[in-house]
């Protein structure tokens, strides 16, 4: 993360195209994959290990961390 972070979405923008771990409400095991896209509602599109893309609704996202 070499870029400056002034706003929370700046962190996600810096993680775009990188491997992330996404913890979700109601799920014990986090999802791991490449962050492809996001919006201001924290809706995410993550490419999983099997190369399938998954849309994740922002209201169930707890954390997004670099993998």
N, CA, C, O and CB atoms as a CASP TS submission, in Angstrom:
PFRMAT TS
TARGET T0000
AUTHOR 0000-0000-0000
METHOD Language model
MODEL 1
PARENT N/A
ATOM      1  N   UNK     1       0.834  -1.187   0.000  1.00  0.00           N
ATOM      2  CA  UNK     1       0.000   0.000   0.000  1.00  0.00           C
ATOM      3  C   UNK     1       0.871   1.240   0.000  1.00  0.00           C
ATOM      4  O   UNK     1       1.005   1.905   1.028  1.00  0.00           O
ATOM      5  CB  UNK     1      -0.945   0.003   1.205  1.00  0.00           C
ATOM      6  N   UNK     2       1.446   1.550  -1.102  1.00  0.00           N
ATOM      7  CA  UNK     2       2.306   2.700  -1.196  1.00  0.00           C
ATOM      8  C   UNK     2       1.549   4.014  -1.311  1.00  0.00           C
ATOM      9  O   UNK     2       2.125   5.078  -1.086  1.00  0.00           O
ATOM     10  CB  UNK     2       3.210   2.544  -2.354  1.00  0.00           C
ATOM     11  N   UNK     3       0.278   3.957  -1.654  1.00  0.00           N
ATOM     12  CA  UNK     3      -0.499   5.177  -1.839  1.00  0.00           C
ATOM     13  C   UNK     3      -1.038   5.686  -0.514  1.00  0.00           C
ATOM     14  O   UNK     3      -1.269   4.914   0.417  1.00  0.00           O
ATOM     15  CB  UNK     3      -1.647   4.936  -2.814  1.00  0.00           C
ATOM     16  N   UNK     4      -1.234   6.995  -0.442  1.00  0.00           N
ATOM     17  CA  UNK     4      -1.759   7.615   0.764  1.00  0.00           C
ATOM     18  C   UNK     4      -3.242   7.267   0.937  1.00  0.00           C
ATOM     19  O   UNK     4      -3.980   7.139  -0.040  1.00  0.00           O
ATOM     20  CB  UNK     4      -1.562   9.146   0.712  1.00  0.00           C
ATOM     21  N   UNK     5      -3.656   7.119   2.177  1.00  0.00           N
ATOM     22  CA  UNK     5      -5.048   6.804   2.472  1.00  0.00           C
ATOM     23  C   UNK     5      -5.651   7.972   3.235  1.00  0.00           C
ATOM     24  O   UNK     5      -5.291   8.234   4.382  1.00  0.00           O
ATOM     25  CB  UNK     5      -5.171   5.478   3.285  1.00  0.00           C
ATOM     26  N   UNK     6      -6.578   8.675   2.578  1.00  0.00           N
ATOM     27  CA  UNK     6      -7.288   9.785   3.212  1.00  0.00           C
ATOM     28  C   UNK     6      -8.708   9.390   3.600  1.00  0.00           C
ATOM     29  O   UNK     6      -9.284   9.945   4.535  1.00  0.00           O
ATOM     30  CB  UNK     6      -7.319  10.993   2.281  1.00  0.00           C
ATOM     31  N   UNK     7      -9.269   8.416   2.863  1.00  0.00           N
ATOM     32  CA  UNK     7     -10.647   7.982   3.094  1.00  0.00           C
ATOM     33  C   UNK     7     -10.669   6.460   3.142  1.00  0.00           C
ATOM     34  O   UNK     7      -9.791   5.821   2.562  1.00  0.00           O
ATOM     35  CB  UNK     7     -11.610   8.523   1.985  1.00  0.00           C
ATOM     36  N   UNK     8     -11.650   5.862   3.816  1.00  0.00           N
ATOM     37  CA  UNK     8     -11.705   4.399   3.895  1.00  0.00           C
ATOM     38  C   UNK     8     -11.696   3.705   2.528  1.00  0.00           C
ATOM     39  O   UNK     8     -11.064   2.660   2.377  1.00  0.00           O
ATOM     40  CB  UNK     8     -12.939   3.987   4.649  1.00  0.00           C
ATOM     41  N   UNK     9     -12.385   4.268   1.535  1.00  0.00           N
ATOM     42  CA  UNK     9     -12.422   3.618   0.224  1.00  0.00           C
ATOM     43  C   UNK     9     -11.076   3.672  -0.488  1.00  0.00           C
ATOM     44  O   UNK     9     -10.834   2.900  -1.415  1.00  0.00           O
ATOM     45  CB  UNK     9     -13.482   4.264  -0.646  1.00  0.00           C
ATOM     46  N   UNK    10     -10.186   4.590  -0.056  1.00  0.00           N
ATOM     47  CA  UNK    10      -8.836   4.627  -0.624  1.00  0.00           C
ATOM     48  C   UNK    10      -8.103   3.312  -0.369  1.00  0.00           C
ATOM     49  O   UNK    10      -7.339   2.846  -1.214  1.00  0.00           O
ATOM     50  CB  UNK    10      -8.035   5.803  -0.033  1.00  0.00           C
ATOM     51  N   UNK    11      -8.341   2.717   0.799  1.00  0.00           N
ATOM     52  CA  UNK    11      -7.699   1.434   1.107  1.00  0.00           C
ATOM     53  C   UNK    11      -8.159   0.370   0.119  1.00  0.00           C
ATOM     54  O   UNK    11      -7.342  -0.383  -0.411  1.00  0.00           O
ATOM     55  CB  UNK    11      -8.015   0.993   2.558  1.00  0.00           C
ATOM     56  N   UNK    12      -9.460   0.306  -0.129  1.00  0.00           N
ATOM     57  CA  UNK    12      -9.971  -0.676  -1.089  1.00  0.00           C
ATOM     58  C   UNK    12      -9.439  -0.402  -2.480  1.00  0.00           C
ATOM     59  O   UNK    12      -9.117  -1.336  -3.215  1.00  0.00           O
ATOM     60  CB  UNK    12     -11.499  -0.670  -1.104  1.00  0.00           C
ATOM     61  N   UNK    13      -9.343   0.851  -2.850  1.00  0.00           N
ATOM     62  CA  UNK    13      -8.813   1.185  -4.168  1.00  0.00           C
ATOM     63  C   UNK    13      -7.371   0.697  -4.302  1.00  0.00           C
ATOM     64  O   UNK    13      -6.973   0.219  -5.365  1.00  0.00           O
ATOM     65  CB  UNK    13      -8.890   2.705  -4.412  1.00  0.00           C
ATOM     66  N   UNK    14      -6.594   0.814  -3.235  1.00  0.00           N
ATOM     67  CA  UNK    14      -5.212   0.323  -3.246  1.00  0.00           C
ATOM     68  C   UNK    14      -5.145  -1.199  -3.321  1.00  0.00           C
ATOM     69  O   UNK    14      -4.156  -1.751  -3.804  1.00  0.00           O
ATOM     70  CB  UNK    14      -4.474   0.807  -2.006  1.00  0.00           C
ATOM     71  N   UNK    15      -6.191  -1.885  -2.847  1.00  0.00           N
ATOM     72  CA  UNK    15      -6.215  -3.353  -2.850  1.00  0.00           C
ATOM     73  C   UNK    15      -6.780  -3.933  -4.150  1.00  0.00           C
ATOM     74  O   UNK    15      -6.702  -5.143  -4.366  1.00  0.00           O
ATOM     75  CB  UNK    15      -7.034  -3.856  -1.672  1.00  0.00           C
ATOM     76  N   UNK    16      -7.342  -3.098  -5.007  1.00  0.00           N
ATOM     77  CA  UNK    16      -7.948  -3.573  -6.252  1.00  0.00           C
ATOM     78  C   UNK    16      -6.906  -4.309  -7.092  1.00  0.00           C
ATOM     79  O   UNK    16      -5.818  -3.790  -7.341  1.00  0.00           O
ATOM     80  CB  UNK    16      -8.553  -2.392  -7.052  1.00  0.00           C
ATOM     81  N   UNK    17      -7.248  -5.516  -7.524  1.00  0.00           N
ATOM     82  CA  UNK    17      -6.339  -6.339  -8.308  1.00  0.00           C
ATOM     83  C   UNK    17      -5.402  -7.187  -7.464  1.00  0.00           C
ATOM     84  O   UNK    17      -4.577  -7.926  -8.001  1.00  0.00           O
ATOM     85  CB  UNK    17      -5.537  -5.472  -9.210  1.00  0.00           C
ATOM     86  N   UNK    18      -5.525  -7.085  -6.143  1.00  0.00           N
ATOM     87  CA  UNK    18      -4.671  -7.852  -5.236  1.00  0.00           C
ATOM     88  C   UNK    18      -5.476  -8.914  -4.497  1.00  0.00           C
ATOM     89  O   UNK    18      -6.706  -8.871  -4.461  1.00  0.00           O
ATOM     90  CB  UNK    18      -3.981  -6.920  -4.232  1.00  0.00           C
ATOM     91  N   UNK    19      -4.765  -9.856  -3.916  1.00  0.00           N
ATOM     92  CA  UNK    19      -5.392 -10.908  -3.116  1.00  0.00           C
ATOM     93  C   UNK    19      -5.892 -10.311  -1.804  1.00  0.00           C
ATOM     94  O   UNK    19      -5.182  -9.559  -1.136  1.00  0.00           O
ATOM     95  CB  UNK    19      -4.395 -12.074  -2.845  1.00  0.00           C
ATOM     96  N   UNK    20      -7.136 -10.662  -1.448  1.00  0.00           N
ATOM     97  CA  UNK    20      -7.733 -10.188  -0.202  1.00  0.00           C
ATOM     98  C   UNK    20      -8.411 -11.340   0.530  1.00  0.00           C
ATOM     99  O   UNK    20      -8.716 -12.382  -0.051  1.00  0.00           O
ATOM    100  CB  UNK    20      -8.745  -9.059  -0.479  1.00  0.00           C
ATOM    101  N   UNK    21      -8.633 -11.123   1.806  1.00  0.00           N
ATOM    102  CA  UNK    21      -9.426 -12.010   2.644  1.00  0.00           C
ATOM    103  C   UNK    21     -10.642 -11.211   3.095  1.00  0.00           C
ATOM    104  O   UNK    21     -10.498 -10.121   3.648  1.00  0.00           O
ATOM    105  CB  UNK    21      -8.595 -12.561   3.875  1.00  0.00           C
ATOM    106  N   UNK    22     -11.843 -11.747   2.861  1.00  0.00           N
ATOM    107  CA  UNK    22     -13.082 -11.043   3.188  1.00  0.00           C
ATOM    108  C   UNK    22     -13.822 -11.851   4.246  1.00  0.00           C
ATOM    109  O   UNK    22     -14.213 -12.995   4.011  1.00  0.00           O
ATOM    110  CB  UNK    22     -13.974 -10.829   1.914  1.00  0.00           C
ATOM    111  N   UNK    23     -14.010 -11.237   5.424  1.00  0.00           N
ATOM    112  CA  UNK    23     -14.795 -11.883   6.481  1.00  0.00           C
ATOM    113  C   UNK    23     -16.235 -11.412   6.353  1.00  0.00           C
ATOM    114  O   UNK    23     -16.505 -10.221   6.194  1.00  0.00           O
ATOM    115  CB  UNK    23     -14.219 -11.560   7.908  1.00  0.00           C
ATOM    116  N   UNK    24     -17.167 -12.382   6.427  1.00  0.00           N
ATOM    117  CA  UNK    24     -18.582 -12.114   6.221  1.00  0.00           C
ATOM    118  C   UNK    24     -19.392 -12.458   7.451  1.00  0.00           C
ATOM    119  O   UNK    24     -19.063 -13.397   8.176  1.00  0.00           O
ATOM    120  CB  UNK    24     -19.100 -12.887   5.028  1.00  0.00           C
ATOM    121  N   UNK    25     -20.452 -11.700   7.690  1.00  0.00           N
ATOM    122  CA  UNK    25     -21.362 -11.979   8.804  1.00  0.00           C
ATOM    123  C   UNK    25     -21.997 -13.351   8.599  1.00  0.00           C
ATOM    124  O   UNK    25     -22.430 -13.685   7.496  1.00  0.00           O
ATOM    125  CB  UNK    25     -22.459 -10.875   8.923  1.00  0.00           C
ATOM    126  N   UNK    26     -22.047 -14.132   9.657  1.00  0.00           N
ATOM    127  CA  UNK    26     -22.701 -15.431   9.610  1.00  0.00           C
ATOM    128  C   UNK    26     -21.891 -16.523   8.955  1.00  0.00           C
ATOM    129  O   UNK    26     -22.412 -17.615   8.728  1.00  0.00           O
ATOM    130  CB  UNK    26     -23.976 -15.307   8.908  1.00  0.00           C
ATOM    131  N   UNK    27     -20.639 -16.268   8.644  1.00  0.00           N
ATOM    132  CA  UNK    27     -19.793 -17.272   8.000  1.00  0.00           C
ATOM    133  C   UNK    27     -18.502 -17.394   8.797  1.00  0.00           C
ATOM    134  O   UNK    27     -17.825 -16.399   9.057  1.00  0.00           O
ATOM    135  CB  UNK    27     -19.498 -16.899   6.508  1.00  0.00           C
ATOM    136  N   UNK    28     -18.168 -18.624   9.182  1.00  0.00           N
ATOM    137  CA  UNK    28     -16.973 -18.850   9.999  1.00  0.00           C
ATOM    138  C   UNK    28     -15.685 -18.702   9.210  1.00  0.00           C
ATOM    139  O   UNK    28     -14.699 -18.167   9.716  1.00  0.00           O
ATOM    140  CB  UNK    28     -17.025 -20.222  10.617  1.00  0.00           C
ATOM    141  N   UNK    29     -15.692 -19.176   7.971  1.00  0.00           N
ATOM    142  CA  UNK    29     -14.474 -19.172   7.168  1.00  0.00           C
ATOM    143  C   UNK    29     -14.495 -17.975   6.208  1.00  0.00           C
ATOM    144  O   UNK    29     -15.474 -17.781   5.487  1.00  0.00           O
ATOM    145  CB  UNK    29     -14.329 -20.508   6.381  1.00  0.00           C
ATOM    146  N   UNK    30     -13.426 -17.174   6.193  1.00  0.00           N
ATOM    147  CA  UNK    30     -13.398 -16.036   5.267  1.00  0.00           C
ATOM    148  C   UNK    30     -13.220 -16.476   3.818  1.00  0.00           C
ATOM    149  O   UNK    30     -12.704 -17.560   3.548  1.00  0.00           O
ATOM    150  CB  UNK    30     -12.280 -15.078   5.650  1.00  0.00           C
ATOM    151  N   UNK    31     -13.646 -15.633   2.901  1.00  0.00           N
ATOM    152  CA  UNK    31     -13.418 -15.859   1.468  1.00  0.00           C
ATOM    153  C   UNK    31     -12.057 -15.279   1.103  1.00  0.00           C
ATOM    154  O   UNK    31     -11.661 -14.232   1.615  1.00  0.00           O
ATOM    155  CB  UNK    31     -14.557 -15.214   0.595  1.00  0.00           C
ATOM    156  N   UNK    32     -11.356 -15.957   0.226  1.00  0.00           N
ATOM    157  CA  UNK    32     -10.076 -15.461  -0.253  1.00  0.00           C
ATOM    158  C   UNK    32     -10.116 -15.380  -1.763  1.00  0.00           C
ATOM    159  O   UNK    32     -10.605 -16.290  -2.433  1.00  0.00           O
ATOM    160  CB  UNK    32      -8.912 -16.361   0.219  1.00  0.00           C
ATOM    161  N   UNK    33      -9.601 -14.289  -2.294  1.00  0.00           N
ATOM    162  CA  UNK    33      -9.560 -14.128  -3.745  1.00  0.00           C
ATOM    163  C   UNK    33      -8.990 -12.782  -4.111  1.00  0.00           C
ATOM    164  O   UNK    33      -8.425 -12.082  -3.272  1.00  0.00           O
ATOM    165  CB  UNK    33     -10.948 -14.292  -4.350  1.00  0.00           C
ATOM    166  N   UNK    34      -9.142 -12.425  -5.369  1.00  0.00           N
ATOM    167  CA  UNK    34      -8.630 -11.164  -5.885  1.00  0.00           C
ATOM    168  C   UNK    34      -9.766 -10.154  -5.956  1.00  0.00           C
ATOM    169  O   UNK    34     -10.817 -10.439  -6.529  1.00  0.00           O
ATOM    170  CB  UNK    34      -7.978 -11.355  -7.275  1.00  0.00           C
ATOM    171  N   UNK    35      -9.559  -8.977  -5.376  1.00  0.00           N
ATOM    172  CA  UNK    35     -10.574  -7.926  -5.414  1.00  0.00           C
ATOM    173  C   UNK    35     -10.613  -7.321  -6.806  1.00  0.00           C
ATOM    174  O   UNK    35      -9.634  -6.729  -7.260  1.00  0.00           O
ATOM    175  CB  UNK    35     -10.290  -6.832  -4.348  1.00  0.00           C
ATOM    176  N   UNK    36     -11.748  -7.472  -7.485  1.00  0.00           N
ATOM    177  CA  UNK    36     -11.903  -6.946  -8.843  1.00  0.00           C
ATOM    178  C   UNK    36     -12.586  -5.585  -8.858  1.00  0.00           C
ATOM    179  O   UNK    36     -12.204  -4.707  -9.631  1.00  0.00           O
ATOM    180  CB  UNK    36     -12.693  -7.922  -9.692  1.00  0.00           C
ATOM    181  N   UNK    37     -13.602  -5.403  -8.003  1.00  0.00           N
ATOM    182  CA  UNK    37     -14.381  -4.163  -8.020  1.00  0.00           C
ATOM    183  C   UNK    37     -15.095  -3.978  -6.688  1.00  0.00           C
ATOM    184  O   UNK    37     -15.284  -4.928  -5.929  1.00  0.00           O
ATOM    185  CB  UNK    37     -15.402  -4.170  -9.181  1.00  0.00           C
ATOM    186  N   UNK    38     -15.491  -2.723  -6.419  1.00  0.00           N
ATOM    187  CA  UNK    38     -16.258  -2.391  -5.216  1.00  0.00           C
ATOM    188  C   UNK    38     -17.001  -1.094  -5.470  1.00  0.00           C
ATOM    189  O   UNK    38     -16.727  -0.388  -6.440  1.00  0.00           O
ATOM    190  CB  UNK    38     -15.334  -2.270  -3.960  1.00  0.00           C
ATOM    191  N   UNK    39     -17.953  -0.781  -4.579  1.00  0.00           N
ATOM    192  CA  UNK    39     -18.651   0.495  -4.669  1.00  0.00           C
ATOM    193  C   UNK    39     -18.764   1.114  -3.285  1.00  0.00           C
ATOM    194  O   UNK    39     -18.245   0.568  -2.311  1.00  0.00           O
ATOM    195  CB  UNK    39     -20.049   0.317  -5.300  1.00  0.00           C
ATOM    196  N   UNK    40     -19.442   2.255  -3.199  1.00  0.00           N
ATOM    197  CA  UNK    40     -19.511   2.973  -1.925  1.00  0.00           C
ATOM    198  C   UNK    40     -20.342   2.248  -0.872  1.00  0.00           C
ATOM    199  O   UNK    40     -20.286   2.598   0.307  1.00  0.00           O
ATOM    200  CB  UNK    40     -20.080   4.347  -2.147  1.00  0.00           C
ATOM    201  N   UNK    41     -21.113   1.242  -1.282  1.00  0.00           N
ATOM    202  CA  UNK    41     -21.920   0.453  -0.340  1.00  0.00           C
ATOM    203  C   UNK    41     -21.148  -0.756   0.168  1.00  0.00           C
ATOM    204  O   UNK    41     -21.688  -1.566   0.923  1.00  0.00           O
ATOM    205  CB  UNK    41     -23.225  -0.004  -1.003  1.00  0.00           C
ATOM    206  N   UNK    42     -19.897  -0.882  -0.238  1.00  0.00           N
ATOM    207  CA  UNK    42     -19.010  -1.998   0.090  1.00  0.00           C
ATOM    208  C   UNK    42     -19.436  -3.293  -0.593  1.00  0.00           C
ATOM    209  O   UNK    42     -19.021  -4.377  -0.183  1.00  0.00           O
ATOM    210  CB  UNK    42     -18.966  -2.203   1.591  1.00  0.00           C
ATOM    211  N   UNK    43     -20.271  -3.185  -1.640  1.00  0.00           N
ATOM    212  CA  UNK    43     -20.503  -4.342  -2.497  1.00  0.00           C
ATOM    213  C   UNK    43     -19.174  -4.669  -3.154  1.00  0.00           C
ATOM    214  O   UNK    43     -18.466  -3.772  -3.612  1.00  0.00           O
ATOM    215  CB  UNK    43     -21.634  -4.070  -3.570  1.00  0.00           C
ATOM    216  N   UNK    44     -18.834  -5.945  -3.200  1.00  0.00           N
ATOM    217  CA  UNK    44     -17.542  -6.361  -3.735  1.00  0.00           C
ATOM    218  C   UNK    44     -17.724  -7.385  -4.849  1.00  0.00           C
ATOM    219  O   UNK    44     -18.695  -8.141  -4.856  1.00  0.00           O
ATOM    220  CB  UNK    44     -16.662  -6.940  -2.621  1.00  0.00           C
ATOM    221  N   UNK    45     -16.793  -7.405  -5.780  1.00  0.00           N
ATOM    222  CA  UNK    45     -16.668  -8.494  -6.735  1.00  0.00           C
ATOM    223  C   UNK    45     -15.274  -9.063  -6.510  1.00  0.00           C
ATOM    224  O   UNK    45     -14.267  -8.371  -6.662  1.00  0.00           O
ATOM    225  CB  UNK    45     -16.891  -8.012  -8.243  1.00  0.00           C
ATOM    226  N   UNK    46     -15.241 -10.349  -6.143  1.00  0.00           N
ATOM    227  CA  UNK    46     -13.988 -11.027  -5.827  1.00  0.00           C
ATOM    228  C   UNK    46     -13.858 -12.248  -6.727  1.00  0.00           C
ATOM    229  O   UNK    46     -14.792 -13.041  -6.849  1.00  0.00           O
ATOM    230  CB  UNK    46     -13.927 -11.434  -4.320  1.00  0.00           C
ATOM    231  N   UNK    47     -12.696 -12.394  -7.357  1.00  0.00           N
ATOM    232  CA  UNK    47     -12.414 -13.590  -8.148  1.00  0.00           C
ATOM    233  C   UNK    47     -11.817 -14.630  -7.211  1.00  0.00           C
ATOM    234  O   UNK    47     -10.764 -14.410  -6.614  1.00  0.00           O
ATOM    235  CB  UNK    47     -11.443 -13.279  -9.349  1.00  0.00           C
ATOM    236  N   UNK    48     -12.502 -15.769  -7.086  1.00  0.00           N
ATOM    237  CA  UNK    48     -12.070 -16.832  -6.180  1.00  0.00           C
ATOM    238  C   UNK    48     -10.969 -17.669  -6.811  1.00  0.00           C
ATOM    239  O   UNK    48     -10.618 -17.477  -7.975  1.00  0.00           O
ATOM    240  CB  UNK    48     -13.252 -17.722  -5.794  1.00  0.00           C
ATOM    241  N   UNK    49     -10.435 -18.589  -6.040  1.00  0.00           N
ATOM    242  CA  UNK    49      -9.328 -19.433  -6.508  1.00  0.00           C
ATOM    243  C   UNK    49      -9.693 -20.233  -7.753  1.00  0.00           C
ATOM    244  O   UNK    49      -8.830 -20.514  -8.584  1.00  0.00           O
ATOM    245  CB  UNK    49      -8.897 -20.383  -5.404  1.00  0.00           C
ATOM    246  N   UNK    50     -10.971 -20.604  -7.887  1.00  0.00           N
ATOM    247  CA  UNK    50     -11.405 -21.388  -9.045  1.00  0.00           C
ATOM    248  C   UNK    50     -11.684 -20.506 -10.271  1.00  0.00           C
ATOM    249  O   UNK    50     -12.242 -20.967 -11.267  1.00  0.00           O
ATOM    250  CB  UNK    50     -12.656 -22.190  -8.690  1.00  0.00           C
ATOM    251  N   UNK    51     -11.286 -19.237 -10.180  1.00  0.00           N
ATOM    252  CA  UNK    51     -11.433 -18.242 -11.265  1.00  0.00           C
ATOM    253  C   UNK    51     -12.872 -17.812 -11.510  1.00  0.00           C
ATOM    254  O   UNK    51     -13.155 -17.149 -12.507  1.00  0.00           O
ATOM    255  CB  UNK    51     -10.867 -18.799 -12.547  1.00  0.00           C
ATOM    256  N   UNK    52     -13.791 -18.183 -10.609  1.00  0.00           N
ATOM    257  CA  UNK    52     -15.168 -17.715 -10.709  1.00  0.00           C
ATOM    258  C   UNK    52     -15.290 -16.421  -9.921  1.00  0.00           C
ATOM    259  O   UNK    52     -14.730 -16.297  -8.832  1.00  0.00           O
ATOM    260  CB  UNK    52     -16.175 -18.788 -10.186  1.00  0.00           C
ATOM    261  N   UNK    53     -16.018 -15.463 -10.467  1.00  0.00           N
ATOM    262  CA  UNK    53     -16.228 -14.196  -9.781  1.00  0.00           C
ATOM    263  C   UNK    53     -17.459 -14.297  -8.890  1.00  0.00           C
ATOM    264  O   UNK    53     -18.457 -14.918  -9.256  1.00  0.00           O
ATOM    265  CB  UNK    53     -16.381 -13.039 -10.794  1.00  0.00           C
ATOM    266  N   UNK    54     -17.373 -13.681  -7.720  1.00  0.00           N
ATOM    267  CA  UNK    54     -18.462 -13.717  -6.759  1.00  0.00           C
ATOM    268  C   UNK    54     -18.830 -12.290  -6.381  1.00  0.00           C
ATOM    269  O   UNK    54     -17.963 -11.493  -6.024  1.00  0.00           O
ATOM    270  CB  UNK    54     -18.075 -14.542  -5.505  1.00  0.00           C
ATOM    271  N   UNK    55     -20.121 -11.971  -6.460  1.00  0.00           N
ATOM    272  CA  UNK    55     -20.635 -10.687  -6.004  1.00  0.00           C
ATOM    273  C   UNK    55     -20.986 -10.835  -4.535  1.00  0.00           C
ATOM    274  O   UNK    55     -21.692 -11.770  -4.157  1.00  0.00           O
ATOM    275  CB  UNK    55     -21.875 -10.225  -6.847  1.00  0.00           C
ATOM    276  N   UNK    56     -20.502  -9.922  -3.703  1.00  0.00           N
ATOM    277  CA  UNK    56     -20.761  -9.969  -2.257  1.00  0.00           C
ATOM    278  C   UNK    56     -21.460  -8.675  -1.870  1.00  0.00           C
ATOM    279  O   UNK    56     -20.940  -7.584  -2.101  1.00  0.00           O
ATOM    280  CB  UNK    56     -19.428 -10.164  -1.431  1.00  0.00           C
ATOM    281  N   UNK    57     -22.642  -8.806  -1.279  1.00  0.00           N
ATOM    282  CA  UNK    57     -23.390  -7.622  -0.836  1.00  0.00           C
ATOM    283  C   UNK    57     -22.664  -6.953   0.330  1.00  0.00           C
ATOM    284  O   UNK    57     -22.199  -7.619   1.256  1.00  0.00           O
ATOM    285  CB  UNK    57     -24.840  -8.007  -0.423  1.00  0.00           C
ATOM    286  N   UNK    58     -22.579  -5.646   0.267  1.00  0.00           N
ATOM    287  CA  UNK    58     -21.859  -4.891   1.267  1.00  0.00           C
ATOM    288  C   UNK    58     -22.400  -5.015   2.678  1.00  0.00           C
ATOM    289  O   UNK    58     -21.645  -4.872   3.640  1.00  0.00           O
ATOM    290  CB  UNK    58     -21.851  -3.486   0.887  1.00  0.00           C
ATOM    291  N   UNK    59     -23.695  -5.280   2.824  1.00  0.00           N
ATOM    292  CA  UNK    59     -24.257  -5.342   4.174  1.00  0.00           C
ATOM    293  C   UNK    59     -23.860  -6.593   4.956  1.00  0.00           C
ATOM    294  O   UNK    59     -24.164  -6.687   6.146  1.00  0.00           O
ATOM    295  CB  UNK    59     -25.748  -5.270   4.094  1.00  0.00           C
ATOM    296  N   UNK    60     -23.185  -7.564   4.316  1.00  0.00           N
ATOM    297  CA  UNK    60     -22.703  -8.730   5.049  1.00  0.00           C
ATOM    298  C   UNK    60     -21.174  -8.737   5.215  1.00  0.00           C
ATOM    299  O   UNK    60     -20.616  -9.647   5.828  1.00  0.00           O
ATOM    300  CB  UNK    60     -23.147  -9.996   4.338  1.00  0.00           C
ATOM    301  N   UNK    61     -20.511  -7.728   4.670  1.00  0.00           N
ATOM    302  CA  UNK    61     -19.051  -7.646   4.776  1.00  0.00           C
ATOM    303  C   UNK    61     -18.666  -7.119   6.147  1.00  0.00           C
ATOM    304  O   UNK    61     -19.136  -6.061   6.568  1.00  0.00           O
ATOM    305  CB  UNK    61     -18.463  -6.743   3.665  1.00  0.00           C
ATOM    306  N   UNK    62     -17.802  -7.864   6.850  1.00  0.00           N
ATOM    307  CA  UNK    62     -17.280  -7.392   8.132  1.00  0.00           C
ATOM    308  C   UNK    62     -15.916  -6.744   7.969  1.00  0.00           C
ATOM    309  O   UNK    62     -15.693  -5.634   8.451  1.00  0.00           O
ATOM    310  CB  UNK    62     -17.193  -8.542   9.126  1.00  0.00           C
ATOM    311  N   UNK    63     -14.994  -7.435   7.288  1.00  0.00           N
ATOM    312  CA  UNK    63     -13.654  -6.869   7.060  1.00  0.00           C
ATOM    313  C   UNK    63     -13.131  -7.291   5.691  1.00  0.00           C
ATOM    314  O   UNK    63     -13.505  -8.333   5.154  1.00  0.00           O
ATOM    315  CB  UNK    63     -12.667  -7.319   8.174  1.00  0.00           C
ATOM    316  N   UNK    64     -12.257  -6.454   5.144  1.00  0.00           N
ATOM    317  CA  UNK    64     -11.513  -6.764   3.928  1.00  0.00           C
ATOM    318  C   UNK    64     -10.047  -6.505   4.264  1.00  0.00           C
ATOM    319  O   UNK    64      -9.670  -5.390   4.624  1.00  0.00           O
ATOM    320  CB  UNK    64     -12.006  -5.895   2.678  1.00  0.00           C
ATOM    321  N   UNK    65      -9.225  -7.547   4.142  1.00  0.00           N
ATOM    322  CA  UNK    65      -7.816  -7.429   4.510  1.00  0.00           C
ATOM    323  C   UNK    65      -6.931  -7.923   3.367  1.00  0.00           C
ATOM    324  O   UNK    65      -7.323  -8.810   2.608  1.00  0.00           O
ATOM    325  CB  UNK    65      -7.521  -8.225   5.804  1.00  0.00           C
ATOM    326  N   UNK    66      -5.734  -7.343   3.249  1.00  0.00           N
ATOM    327  CA  UNK    66      -4.773  -7.907   2.287  1.00  0.00           C
ATOM    328  C   UNK    66      -4.467  -9.343   2.665  1.00  0.00           C
ATOM    329  O   UNK    66      -4.336  -9.653   3.849  1.00  0.00           O
ATOM    330  CB  UNK    66      -3.463  -7.068   2.239  1.00  0.00           C
ATOM    331  N   UNK    67      -4.350 -10.221   1.687  1.00  0.00           N
ATOM    332  CA  UNK    67      -4.076 -11.648   1.978  1.00  0.00           C
ATOM    333  C   UNK    67      -2.598 -11.851   2.278  1.00  0.00           C
ATOM    334  O   UNK    67      -2.170 -12.974   2.545  1.00  0.00           O
ATOM    335  CB  UNK    67      -4.505 -12.551   0.784  1.00  0.00           C
TER
END
